[in-house]
Each structure stands twice: as C-alpha cells, then as structure tokens.
Amino acid sequence: MDQPIVLTGGTGALGRAVLARLIEHGTEARIVSRRPQGANLGNHQWATADLTTGDGLTGALTGARVVIHCATANRGSKDRRQA
C-alpha cells in the first residue's frame, strides 16, 4: 500500500460508515483501533494504538497521506465523563 488514509475509530459506528465509503471509492485505508484486529480487512491495514497515551501512534501514522479522526472516548472513561 502506498500512502493510505488513516482512520481512527474505524470500528465504531461513524468509523465503519466512513470506512464503507473509502472501500466504495477504492481508497487504501489503515484502520487505527485500541483493540487488536478482529476482522479480515481485505487490502486494508490495521494498526493498534492508544490515542490517550500515544502508544502505537508513530507506527499507525507513518506514511499516511491524511488522517480521518472518528474515534471517541471509551464509554465510562474519565475523559468522556468530563465532556
């Protein structure tokens, strides 16, 4: 893959809808999630990263041409309760 679009929150409701559009348009994507890969993504890449700590972000973003940020705080997380 050459310069994929990185999609944070690709396993959530909004992220899945955005991913469907990227697939529909034949766009190469790298899905970033805090969980290990759980589904066959075909030609798309998967990266595990934690957006709150930054763990894994360098690898997730390396070579990306753009980031579409669809991730939200975990349900019940401290960050979400403060919002």
N, C-alpha and C positions, 0 to 999 in steps of 0.2 A: 504494500500500500504506500502511496505517496501523498504526504500531507493530508491526513484525514481531518475531518471536523470532529472535535472533541465534544461529547455530550455528557454533561454532568446530570445525575439524576435520571439516567436512561431507563431505570427500572420502575420509576414512578409513573403516575397517570399522565402528567404532562410530558415527561421524557419519552414515554412509549409512543405518544401521539407524534412528537417531533421525529423520533426515530423512524416511524412508519413513513413520514413524508420524505425523509432522507433516502430511505430504501426505494421509495416510489420514483425518486428522481435519479437513482443510480449513484448517489453520493457515498463516498467512503467515510465511515464513521468509526470513532473509538469511544465506546461507552465507558464512563467512569462511574463506579459504584463503590460504596464502602464494603460491600459483600463480594466474596469470590464469585466467579462466573457461574451462573446457574442455568444457562440456556445456550443452545447452539446458535451462533450469530452469523453463520454463513461466512461471508468475506469480511465481516466487521471485526474490529479488535475489541478487546476488553482490558480495562485497567482497574485495579483495585487501589483506591486512595481514600484518605480521610480528609475531608475539607475543613474540619475543625482544627486538626493538628498539623496538617500539611504533609503527613506521611504518605508517600507514594505519588505526590503531585508532580515532581520533576519528571519521572518516567511517564506519567499519564499525559503530560503536556508536550513532551519532546517531539518536535517535528510537526506539530499541529499547525494548521493554517488559520483556524479560528476556534473559539470555544462558545458553545451554546450552553448557558447555565440554567438548568431546570431543577437543580437539587434544592431541597428544603431541609430544615432541621428535623431530626428524628422526632417522632411522636413522644411526648413526655420528656424531651430533653430540656435541660436548663435553658438553653438558648431559645427554644420555642416558647417556654413559659414566660420569658421576659418580653417577648414581642407583643 
